[in-house]
Structure formats: structure tokens, C-alpha cells
Amino acid sequence: MEEIRPTILAVDDHPANLNLLFDLLSDAGFDLLVAQSGESALSRAEKTTPDIILLDVMMPGLDGFETCRRLKANPHTQKIPVIFMTALSDTVDKVTGFELGAVDYITKPIQAEEVLARVRTHLTIQRRNYTGIIF
């Protein structure tokens, strides 16, 4: 039986952050897609339907909050779990993220073990809820 490799869409306007996530998640056995803006994230998510989205909040143009709102308003992408990754650590920002439909919130600077644990947890929840497959 062929191994299922979950696909993660990482969205951040800083290439260094994307490189770090790419190395971390690829080494952990995930397929990774990247986007450097909210607009490109919406397009990628619509075309590829990733298993989970890691989304920065503070980006020029379409910020992460608005990107999440649009993802959750689109029937094709609304069930994709979104985890915010941001330097915004105030409670009001976290609550805003959850109210927009995010499943989790990671503050930067990110810790590799925390990112992997949260991604694996939400992928497991998603798979149990929708397909019965556990990673």
C-alpha cells in the first residue's frame, strides 16, 4: 500500500520562514506547498486542496485574517484546517483567529517540535473526522 503524505500549504511573506518550514516539514515526511501572499494562498488552496494550511497573519496586501475569512467562505476550501503562525501574541489577536475559523495559533518565533506536534494533531483530527485515516 502506498504511503499517504499529507500536503501542507505554508503561507508567509518572508522567504527565510518558508525555507525553515520547508526543511522542517519535508524532513518530517510532509509534502509542502508555499505561498508568499494571501492572494497566492487562496489560489493554491483552491487548486490543490492541501490537508492543512499554516498561515502568517502579518503580510502586505491581503493579511492572514482576511485570507482565512475567504478560505472559510469558499465551500471548496472551508474544511481545510488553518493554523495561524504569527508574532501577534495578544489574546484579542488569538481570539480573532479562532473566530475566523482557525483551529490553532502558533506564536513566532516558531519552535520546530511545537509546529510538528500541532500539525500532526490537527491532521489526525481531520482524518478521523472525514476519512477514518490516521497518520
DSSP file (Angstrom, degrees, kcal/mol; ACC not computed):
  #  RESIDUE AA STRUCTURE BP1 BP2  ACC     N-H-->O    O-->H-N    N-H-->O    O-->H-N    TCO  KAPPA ALPHA  PHI   PSI    X-CA   Y-CA   Z-CA
    1    1 A M              0   0    0      0, 0.0     2,-0.2     0, 0.0     0, 0.0   0.000 360.0 360.0 360.0 135.3    0.0    0.0    0.0
    2    2 A E        -     0   0    0      1,-0.1     2,-0.2     0, 0.0     0, 0.0  -0.488 360.0-113.7 -74.1 137.1    1.3    3.4   -1.0
    3    3 A E        -     0   0    0     -2,-0.2     2,-0.6     1,-0.1    -1,-0.1  -0.476  24.1-130.0 -71.1 136.3    2.1    5.8    1.9
    4    4 A I        -     0   0    0     -2,-0.2    -1,-0.1     1,-0.0     0, 0.0  -0.791  19.3-162.9 -88.9 122.3   -0.1    8.8    2.2
    5    5 A R        -     0   0    0     -2,-0.6    25,-0.1    25,-0.1    24,-0.1  -0.916  18.3-132.4-106.6 111.2    2.0   12.0    2.5
    6    6 A P        -     0   0    0      0, 0.0    25,-2.7     0, 0.0     2,-0.5  -0.280  16.5-131.6 -61.2 146.9   -0.1   14.9    3.8
    7    7 A T  E     -a   31   0A   0     23,-0.2    44,-2.2    42,-0.1    45,-1.2  -0.886  20.5-167.2-104.7 129.2    0.2   18.2    1.9
    8    8 A I  E     -ab  32  52A   0     23,-2.8    25,-3.0    -2,-0.5     2,-0.7  -0.953  11.4-150.6-117.5 132.1    0.7   21.4    3.8
    9    9 A L  E     -ab  33  53A   0     43,-2.4    45,-2.7    -2,-0.4     2,-0.5  -0.916  14.1-163.3-100.6 116.0    0.4   24.9    2.4
   10   10 A A  E     -ab  34  54A   0     23,-2.9    25,-2.1    -2,-0.7     2,-0.5  -0.878   3.9-167.2-101.3 128.3    2.7   27.3    4.2
   11   11 A V  E     +ab  35  55A   0     43,-3.0    45,-2.2    -2,-0.5     2,-0.3  -0.960  26.1 133.0-122.8 116.9    1.9   31.0    3.7
   12   12 A D        -     0   0    0     23,-2.1    47,-0.1    -2,-0.5     6,-0.1  -0.961  49.1-140.4-159.9 142.2    4.4   33.6    4.8
   13   13 A D  S    S+     0   0    0     -2,-0.3    23,-0.1    45,-0.3    46,-0.1   0.505  85.4  82.3 -85.6  -2.7    5.8   36.7    3.1
   14   14 A H    >>  -     0   0    0      1,-0.1     4,-1.7     2,-0.0     3,-0.7  -0.900  66.9-155.4-105.1 113.8    9.3   36.1    4.5
   15   15 A P  H 3> S+     0   0    0      0, 0.0     4,-2.7     0, 0.0     5,-0.2   0.831  93.2  60.4 -55.4 -34.7   11.4   33.6    2.4
   16   16 A A  H 3> S+     0   0    0      1,-0.2     4,-2.1     2,-0.2     5,-0.1   0.902 105.3  48.2 -61.7 -39.9   13.5   32.6    5.4
   17   17 A N  H <> S+     0   0    0     -3,-0.7     4,-2.4     2,-0.2    -1,-0.2   0.903 112.0  49.2 -66.0 -40.9   10.4   31.5    7.3
   18   18 A L  H  X S+     0   0    0     -4,-1.7     4,-2.9     2,-0.2    -2,-0.2   0.896 109.6  51.7 -65.5 -39.7    9.3   29.4    4.3
   19   19 A N  H  X S+     0   0    0     -4,-2.7     4,-2.5     2,-0.2     5,-0.2   0.918 110.2  49.0 -62.4 -43.0   12.7   27.8    4.0
   20   20 A L  H  X S+     0   0    0     -4,-2.1     4,-2.5     1,-0.2    -2,-0.2   0.936 114.5  44.6 -61.4 -47.3   12.7   26.9    7.7
   21   21 A L  H  X S+     0   0    0     -4,-2.4     4,-2.9     2,-0.2     5,-0.4   0.897 111.1  54.4 -64.6 -40.4    9.2   25.4    7.3
   22   22 A F  H  X S+     0   0    0     -4,-2.9     4,-2.4     1,-0.2     5,-0.3   0.948 112.5  42.5 -58.9 -49.8   10.1   23.6    4.1
   23   23 A D  H  X S+     0   0    0     -4,-2.5     4,-2.2     2,-0.2    -2,-0.2   0.940 117.2  47.1 -62.3 -47.9   13.1   21.9    5.7
   24   24 A L  H  X S+     0   0    0     -4,-2.5     4,-1.0    -5,-0.2    -2,-0.2   0.942 119.0  37.6 -60.4 -51.5   11.3   21.0    8.9
   25   25 A L  H  <>S+     0   0    0     -4,-2.9     5,-2.5     2,-0.2     4,-0.2   0.852 115.4  52.0 -77.0 -34.9    8.1   19.6    7.3
   26   26 A S  H ><5S+     0   0    0     -4,-2.4     3,-1.6    -5,-0.4    -1,-0.2   0.927 109.7  50.5 -64.0 -44.0    9.8   17.9    4.3
   27   27 A D  H 3<5S+     0   0    0     -4,-2.2    -1,-0.2    -5,-0.3    -2,-0.2   0.786 106.7  56.4 -63.3 -26.7   12.2   16.1    6.7
   28   28 A A  T 3<5S-     0   0    0     -4,-1.0    -1,-0.3    -5,-0.2    -2,-0.2   0.429 126.9 -98.1 -86.8   0.8    9.1   15.0    8.8
   29   29 A G  T < 5S+     0   0    0     -3,-1.6     2,-0.3     1,-0.3    -3,-0.2   0.655  79.6 129.4  96.8  16.4    7.5   13.4    5.7
   30   30 A F      < -     0   0    0     -5,-2.5     2,-0.4   -25,-0.1    -1,-0.3  -0.756  57.2-125.9-102.0 150.6    5.1   16.0    4.5
   31   31 A D  E     -a    7   0A   0    -25,-2.7   -23,-2.8    -2,-0.3     2,-0.5  -0.805  33.8-152.8 -87.1 136.3    4.7   17.4    1.1
   32   32 A L  E     -a    8   0A   0     -2,-0.4     2,-0.3   -25,-0.2   -23,-0.2  -0.944  19.0-175.2-122.8 132.4    4.9   21.2    1.2
   33   33 A L  E     -a    9   0A   0    -25,-3.0   -23,-2.9    -2,-0.5     2,-0.3  -0.885  17.3-153.6-111.4 150.0    3.5   23.9   -1.0
   34   34 A V  E     -a   10   0A   0     -2,-0.3     2,-0.3   -25,-0.2   -23,-0.2  -0.936  15.4-179.3-128.7 151.9    4.4   27.5   -0.4
   35   35 A A  E     -a   11   0A   0    -25,-2.1   -23,-2.1    -2,-0.3     3,-0.0  -0.987  16.1-158.6-144.2 143.5    2.8   30.9   -1.0
   36   36 A Q  S    S+     0   0    0     -2,-0.3     2,-0.3   -25,-0.2   -25,-0.1   0.283  75.6  34.7-107.2   9.4    4.1   34.4   -0.2
   37   37 A S  S  > S-     0   0    0      1,-0.1     4,-1.9    22,-0.1     5,-0.1  -0.984  79.4-112.8-154.3 162.1    0.9   36.3   -0.1
   38   38 A G  H  > S+     0   0    0     24,-0.7     4,-2.3    22,-0.4     5,-0.2   0.898 116.2  54.2 -62.9 -40.4   -2.8   35.9    0.8
   39   39 A E  H  > S+     0   0    0      1,-0.2     4,-1.8     2,-0.2    -1,-0.2   0.929 110.4  44.6 -61.1 -46.4   -3.8   36.1   -2.8
   40   40 A S  H  > S+     0   0    0      1,-0.2     4,-2.6     2,-0.2    -1,-0.2   0.835 110.3  56.6 -69.7 -30.0   -1.5   33.3   -3.9
   41   41 A A  H  X S+     0   0    0     -4,-1.9     4,-2.8     2,-0.2     5,-0.2   0.924 106.4  49.4 -64.3 -44.0   -2.6   31.2   -0.9
   42   42 A L  H  X S+     0   0    0     -4,-2.3     4,-2.0     1,-0.2    -2,-0.2   0.916 113.2  47.0 -60.8 -43.0   -6.2   31.4   -1.9
   43   43 A S  H  X S+     0   0    0     -4,-1.8     4,-2.0     2,-0.2    -2,-0.2   0.933 114.1  46.3 -64.6 -47.2   -5.3   30.4   -5.5
   44   44 A R  H  X S+     0   0    0     -4,-2.6     4,-2.8     1,-0.2     5,-0.4   0.915 112.3  50.4 -62.5 -43.9   -3.1   27.4   -4.3
   45   45 A A  H  X S+     0   0    0     -4,-2.8     4,-1.9     1,-0.2    -1,-0.2   0.894 110.7  49.7 -63.2 -39.5   -5.7   26.2   -1.8
   46   46 A E  H  < S+     0   0    0     -4,-2.0    -1,-0.2    -5,-0.2    -2,-0.2   0.897 117.8  39.7 -64.6 -40.9   -8.4   26.3   -4.4
   47   47 A K  H  < S+     0   0    0     -4,-2.0    -2,-0.2    -5,-0.1    -1,-0.2   0.836 130.7  23.1 -79.5 -34.3   -6.3   24.3   -7.0
   48   48 A T  H  < S-     0   0    0     -4,-2.8    -3,-0.2    -5,-0.2    -2,-0.2   0.643  81.5-144.8-112.7 -17.2   -4.6   21.8   -4.7
   49   49 A T     <  -     0   0    0     -4,-1.9   -42,-0.1    -5,-0.4    -4,-0.1   0.963  24.8-151.6  45.6  71.3   -6.8   21.4   -1.6
   50   50 A P        -     0   0    0      0, 0.0   -42,-0.2     0, 0.0     3,-0.1  -0.195  18.7-120.7 -64.8 163.0   -4.0   20.9    0.9
   51   51 A D  S    S+     0   0    0    -44,-2.2     2,-0.3     1,-0.2   -43,-0.2   0.768  92.1   1.1 -75.5 -26.1   -4.6   18.9    4.1
   52   52 A I  E     -b    8   0A   0    -45,-1.2   -43,-2.4    28,-0.2     2,-0.5  -0.983  65.3-139.8-158.5 153.4   -3.7   21.8    6.3
   53   53 A I  E     -bc   9  82A   0     28,-2.6    30,-3.1    -2,-0.3     2,-0.6  -0.983   2.2-159.0-124.1 127.3   -2.6   25.5    6.0
   54   54 A L  E     -bc  10  83A   0    -45,-2.7   -43,-3.0    -2,-0.5     2,-0.5  -0.931  26.6-170.0 -99.5 118.3    0.0   27.2    8.1
   55   55 A L  E     -bc  11  84A   0     28,-2.8    30,-2.3    -2,-0.6   -43,-0.2  -0.942  20.2-145.1-127.8 120.7   -0.8   30.9    7.7
   56   56 A D  E     - c   0  85A   0    -45,-2.2    30,-0.2    -2,-0.5     3,-0.1  -0.478   9.6-153.5 -71.7 149.8    1.1   34.0    8.7
   57   57 A V  S    S+     0   0    0     28,-0.5     7,-2.9     1,-0.2     2,-1.2   0.894  77.2  63.9 -90.4 -49.5   -1.1   37.0    9.9
   58   58 A M        +     0   0    0      5,-0.2   -45,-0.3     6,-0.1    -1,-0.2  -0.643  67.3 135.2 -88.9  96.3    1.0   40.0    9.1
   59   59 A M        -     0   0    0     -2,-1.2   -22,-0.1     2,-0.1     5,-0.0  -0.976  57.1-102.9-135.3 148.4    1.5   40.1    5.3
   60   60 A P  S    S+     0   0    0      0, 0.0     2,-0.5     0, 0.0   -22,-0.4  -0.331  94.1   5.3 -66.5 155.7    1.3   43.0    2.9
   61   61 A G  S    S+     0   0    0    -24,-0.1     2,-0.8   -23,-0.1    -2,-0.1  -0.600 133.8  24.6  74.6-123.7   -1.9   43.2    0.8
   62   62 A L  S    S-     0   0    0     -2,-0.5   -24,-0.7     4,-0.1   -23,-0.1  -0.657  86.5-148.1 -77.2 110.0   -4.3   40.5    1.9
   63   63 A D     >  -     0   0    0     -2,-0.8     4,-2.4     1,-0.1    -5,-0.2  -0.190  26.1-100.1 -76.2 173.5   -3.4   39.7    5.5
   64   64 A G  H  > S+     0   0    0     -7,-2.9     4,-2.7     1,-0.2     5,-0.2   0.848 119.3  55.8 -64.1 -36.5   -3.8   36.3    7.1
   65   65 A F  H  > S+     0   0    0     -8,-0.4     4,-2.3     2,-0.2    -1,-0.2   0.940 112.2  42.2 -62.3 -46.5   -7.0   37.2    8.9
   66   66 A E  H  > S+     0   0    0      2,-0.2     4,-2.3     1,-0.2    -2,-0.2   0.877 112.7  54.5 -68.7 -36.3   -8.7   38.2    5.7
   67   67 A T  H  X S+     0   0    0     -4,-2.4     4,-2.4     2,-0.2    -2,-0.2   0.933 110.1  46.8 -60.7 -44.9   -7.2   35.2    3.9
   68   68 A C  H  X S+     0   0    0     -4,-2.7     4,-2.6     2,-0.2     5,-0.2   0.917 109.3  54.0 -63.0 -43.6   -8.6   32.9    6.5
   69   69 A R  H  X S+     0   0    0     -4,-2.3     4,-1.1     1,-0.2    -1,-0.2   0.916 111.7  45.2 -57.0 -43.3  -12.0   34.6    6.2
   70   70 A R  H  X S+     0   0    0     -4,-2.3     4,-0.9     2,-0.2    -1,-0.2   0.878 110.6  53.2 -70.1 -37.9  -12.0   34.0    2.5
   71   71 A L  H >< S+     0   0    0     -4,-2.4     3,-0.7     1,-0.2     6,-0.3   0.921 111.3  46.4 -60.5 -43.1  -10.9   30.4    2.8
   72   72 A K  H 3< S+     0   0    0     -4,-2.6    -1,-0.2     1,-0.2    -2,-0.2   0.701 109.3  55.0 -75.3 -19.2  -13.7   29.7    5.2
   73   73 A A  H 3< S+     0   0    0     -4,-1.1    -1,-0.2    -5,-0.2    -2,-0.2   0.619  92.4  83.6 -85.2 -14.2  -16.3   31.4    3.0
   74   74 A N  S XX S-     0   0    0     -4,-0.9     4,-2.0    -3,-0.7     3,-1.1  -0.809  72.1-148.2 -94.2 118.9  -15.3   29.2    0.0
   75   75 A P  T 34 S+     0   0    0      0, 0.0     4,-0.3     0, 0.0    -1,-0.1   0.798  97.7  55.8 -56.1 -28.8  -17.2   25.8    0.0
   76   76 A H  T 34 S+     0   0    0      1,-0.2     3,-0.1     2,-0.1    -4,-0.1   0.789 122.5  23.5 -74.9 -27.3  -14.1   24.2   -1.7
   77   77 A T  T X4 S+     0   0    0     -3,-1.1     3,-1.6    -6,-0.3    -1,-0.2   0.454  91.9  99.2-117.1  -3.1  -11.6   25.3    1.0
   78   78 A Q  T 3< S+     0   0    0     -4,-2.0    -2,-0.1     1,-0.3    -1,-0.1   0.745  83.0  51.7 -64.5 -24.4  -13.7   25.9    4.1
   79   79 A K  T 3  S+     0   0    0     -4,-0.3    -1,-0.3    -8,-0.1    -2,-0.1   0.490  80.2 109.4 -91.5  -2.1  -12.9   22.5    5.7
   80   80 A I  S <  S-     0   0    0     -3,-1.6   -28,-0.2    -9,-0.2     2,-0.1  -0.617  76.5-119.4 -73.6 123.0   -9.1   22.8    5.4
   81   81 A P        -     0   0    0      0, 0.0   -28,-2.6     0, 0.0     2,-0.5  -0.411  27.3-154.9 -64.5 135.9   -7.7   23.3    8.9
   82   82 A V  E     -c   53   0A   0     19,-0.4    21,-2.8   -30,-0.2    22,-1.1  -0.957   9.9-170.0-115.3 128.3   -5.9   26.7    9.3
   83   83 A I  E     -cd  54 104A   0    -30,-3.1   -28,-2.8    -2,-0.5     2,-0.2  -0.978  18.4-140.4-114.9 119.3   -3.2   27.2   11.9
   84   84 A F  E     -cd  55 105A   0     20,-2.1    22,-3.6    -2,-0.5     2,-0.4  -0.572  14.2-168.8 -76.3 141.4   -2.0   30.8   12.3
   85   85 A M  E     +cd  56 106A   0    -30,-2.3   -28,-0.5    -2,-0.2     2,-0.3  -0.965  30.6 134.7-128.6 113.1    1.7   31.4   12.8
   86   86 A T  E     - d   0 107A   0     20,-2.3    22,-2.0    -2,-0.4   -30,-0.0  -0.990  64.4-122.4-157.6 159.5    2.4   34.9   13.9
   87   87 A A  S    S+     0   0    0     -2,-0.3     2,-0.6    20,-0.3    20,-0.1   0.588  82.8 106.4 -79.6 -11.6    4.3   37.2   16.2
   88   88 A L        +     0   0    0      1,-0.2    -2,-0.2     5,-0.1    20,-0.0  -0.585  39.3 164.4 -70.5 116.6    1.0   38.7   17.3
   89   89 A S        +     0   0    0     -2,-0.6    -1,-0.2    18,-0.1     2,-0.1   0.359  26.9 119.7-119.9   4.9    0.5   37.2   20.8
   90   90 A D  S >> S-     0   0    0      1,-0.1     4,-1.9     4,-0.0     3,-0.6  -0.427  70.1-122.1 -70.6 147.3   -2.2   39.3   22.3
   91   91 A T  H 3> S+     0   0    0      1,-0.2     4,-3.0     2,-0.2     5,-0.2   0.879 111.3  59.1 -56.2 -40.6   -5.4   37.5   23.4
   92   92 A V  H 3> S+     0   0    0      1,-0.2     4,-2.0     2,-0.2    -1,-0.2   0.869 106.4  48.0 -60.3 -36.4   -7.5   39.7   21.1
   93   93 A D  H <> S+     0   0    0     -3,-0.6     4,-2.2     2,-0.2    -1,-0.2   0.904 112.2  48.8 -70.0 -41.6   -5.5   38.5   18.1
   94   94 A K  H  X S+     0   0    0     -4,-1.9     4,-2.2     2,-0.2    -2,-0.2   0.934 112.0  48.6 -62.8 -45.6   -5.7   34.9   19.1
   95   95 A V  H  X S+     0   0    0     -4,-3.0     4,-2.8     1,-0.2     5,-0.2   0.905 108.9  53.8 -62.1 -41.6   -9.5   35.1   19.6
   96   96 A T  H  X S+     0   0    0     -4,-2.0     4,-1.7    -5,-0.2    -1,-0.2   0.929 108.1  50.8 -57.2 -45.7   -9.9   36.9   16.2
   97   97 A G  H  <>S+     0   0    0     -4,-2.2     5,-2.2     1,-0.2     4,-0.4   0.917 112.4  45.3 -59.1 -45.0   -8.1   34.0   14.6
   98   98 A F  H ><5S+     0   0    0     -4,-2.2     3,-1.3     1,-0.2    -1,-0.2   0.895 110.0  54.5 -67.3 -39.1  -10.3   31.4   16.2
   99   99 A E  H 3<5S+     0   0    0     -4,-2.8    -1,-0.2     1,-0.3    -2,-0.2   0.812 104.6  55.5 -63.9 -29.0  -13.5   33.4   15.4
  100  100 A L  T 3<5S-     0   0    0     -4,-1.7    -1,-0.3    -5,-0.2    -2,-0.2   0.566 130.5 -93.4 -79.9  -8.8  -12.4   33.4   11.8
  101  101 A G  T < 5S+     0   0    0     -3,-1.3   -19,-0.4    -4,-0.4    -3,-0.2   0.478  71.9 149.0 113.8   3.3  -12.2   29.6   11.8
  102  102 A A      < -     0   0    0     -5,-2.2    -1,-0.3     1,-0.1   -19,-0.2  -0.354  37.6-151.3 -66.4 150.9   -8.6   28.7   12.6
  103  103 A V  S    S+     0   0    0    -21,-2.8     2,-0.3     1,-0.2   -20,-0.2   0.613  73.6   3.9 -96.0 -15.7   -8.0   25.5   14.5
  104  104 A D  E     -d   83   0A   0    -22,-1.1   -20,-2.1    -7,-0.1     2,-0.3  -0.968  57.7-141.4-162.2 172.4   -4.8   26.6   16.2
  105  105 A Y  E     -d   84   0A   0     -2,-0.3     2,-0.5   -22,-0.2   -20,-0.2  -0.946  11.4-170.3-150.0 117.0   -2.4   29.5   16.8
  106  106 A I  E     -d   85   0A   0    -22,-3.6   -20,-2.3    -2,-0.3     2,-0.3  -0.938  16.9-140.9-112.0 130.1    1.4   29.3   17.0
  107  107 A T  E     -d   86   0A   0     -2,-0.5   -20,-0.3   -22,-0.2     4,-0.2  -0.702  33.6 -86.5 -92.4 144.7    3.4   32.4   18.0
  108  108 A K  S    S+     0   0    0    -22,-2.0     2,-0.1    -2,-0.3     3,-0.0  -0.617 104.3  61.0 -88.6 152.0    6.7   33.2   16.4
  109  109 A P  S    S-     0   0    0      0, 0.0    -2,-0.1     0, 0.0     2,-0.1   0.422  93.0-139.1 -69.0 139.6    9.5   32.6   16.7
  110  110 A I        -     0   0    0     -2,-0.1     2,-0.5    -4,-0.1    -2,-0.1  -0.351   4.8-140.3 -73.6 150.6    8.3   29.1   16.0
  111  111 A Q     >  -     0   0    0     -4,-0.2     4,-2.4     1,-0.1     3,-0.4  -0.960  12.8-138.6-109.9 125.4    9.6   26.0   17.8
  112  112 A A  H  > S+     0   0    0     -2,-0.5     4,-2.5     1,-0.3     5,-0.2   0.886 101.0  49.3 -53.4 -47.9   10.1   23.0   15.5
  113  113 A E  H  > S+     0   0    0      1,-0.2     4,-2.3     2,-0.2    -1,-0.3   0.876 111.6  49.9 -62.9 -37.5    8.7   20.5   17.9
  114  114 A E  H  > S+     0   0    0     -3,-0.4     4,-2.7     2,-0.2     5,-0.3   0.927 109.9  49.9 -67.1 -45.0    5.6   22.5   18.6
  115  115 A V  H  X S+     0   0    0     -4,-2.4     4,-2.7     1,-0.2     5,-0.2   0.944 113.3  46.3 -58.6 -48.8    4.9   23.0   14.9
  116  116 A L  H  X S+     0   0    0     -4,-2.5     4,-2.6    -5,-0.2     5,-0.2   0.910 113.0  49.5 -62.3 -42.6    5.2   19.3   14.2
  117  117 A A  H  X S+     0   0    0     -4,-2.3     4,-2.3    -5,-0.2    -1,-0.2   0.923 114.0  44.6 -63.1 -44.4    3.1   18.4   17.2
  118  118 A R  H  X S+     0   0    0     -4,-2.7     4,-2.4     2,-0.2     5,-0.2   0.908 114.2  49.1 -69.2 -41.1    0.3   20.8   16.3
  119  119 A V  H  X S+     0   0    0     -4,-2.7     4,-2.3    -5,-0.3     5,-0.2   0.949 113.5  46.4 -62.2 -48.4    0.3   19.8   12.6
  120  120 A R  H  X S+     0   0    0     -4,-2.6     4,-2.3    -5,-0.2    -2,-0.2   0.906 112.0  51.8 -62.0 -41.6    0.2   16.1   13.4
  121  121 A T  H  X S+     0   0    0     -4,-2.3     4,-2.3    -5,-0.2    -1,-0.2   0.937 113.0  43.3 -60.6 -47.8   -2.6   16.6   15.9
  122  122 A H  H  X S+     0   0    0     -4,-2.4     4,-2.4     1,-0.2    -1,-0.2   0.827 112.1  52.9 -73.2 -30.0   -4.8   18.6   13.6
  123  123 A L  H  X S+     0   0    0     -4,-2.3     4,-2.7    -5,-0.2    -1,-0.2   0.906 110.2  49.2 -66.5 -40.4   -4.1   16.2   10.7
  124  124 A T  H  X S+     0   0    0     -4,-2.3     4,-2.5    -5,-0.2    -2,-0.2   0.927 112.4  47.2 -63.7 -45.3   -5.2   13.3   12.9
  125  125 A I  H  X S+     0   0    0     -4,-2.3     4,-2.3     2,-0.2    -2,-0.2   0.936 113.4  49.0 -60.9 -46.1   -8.3   15.1   14.0
  126  126 A Q  H  X S+     0   0    0     -4,-2.4     4,-2.1     1,-0.2     5,-0.3   0.932 112.8  46.6 -60.4 -47.3   -9.1   16.0   10.4
  127  127 A R  H  X>S+     0   0    0     -4,-2.7     5,-3.1     1,-0.2     4,-2.6   0.893 112.2  50.0 -65.5 -40.2   -8.6   12.5    9.1
  128  128 A R  H  <5S+     0   0    0     -4,-2.5    -1,-0.2     4,-0.2    -2,-0.2   0.898 113.8  46.4 -64.4 -38.9  -10.6   10.9   11.9
  129  129 A N  H  <5S+     0   0    0     -4,-2.3    -2,-0.2    -5,-0.2    -1,-0.2   0.842 128.2  21.7 -72.1 -33.8  -13.5   13.3   11.3
  130  130 A Y  H  <5S+     0   0    0     -4,-2.1    -3,-0.2    -5,-0.2    -2,-0.2   0.730 137.9   6.6-112.1 -27.1  -13.6   12.9    7.5
  131  131 A T  T  <5S-     0   0    0     -4,-2.6    -3,-0.2    -5,-0.3    -4,-0.1   0.576  80.0-121.2-135.4 -15.6  -12.0    9.7    6.4
  132  132 A G      < +     0   0    0     -5,-3.1     2,-0.4     1,-0.3    -4,-0.2   0.438  69.0 133.2  81.9  -2.1  -11.1    7.5    9.3
  133  133 A I        -     0   0    0     -6,-0.7     2,-0.4    -7,-0.1    -1,-0.3  -0.675  40.8-159.1 -85.0 135.6   -7.4    7.5    8.2
  134  134 A I              0   0    0     -2,-0.4   -10,-0.1    -7,-0.1    -9,-0.0  -0.959 360.0 360.0-116.6 131.6   -4.9    8.2   11.0
  135  135 A F              0   0    0     -2,-0.4    -1,-0.1   -15,-0.2   -11,-0.1   0.433 360.0 360.0 -85.0 360.0   -1.3    9.5   10.2
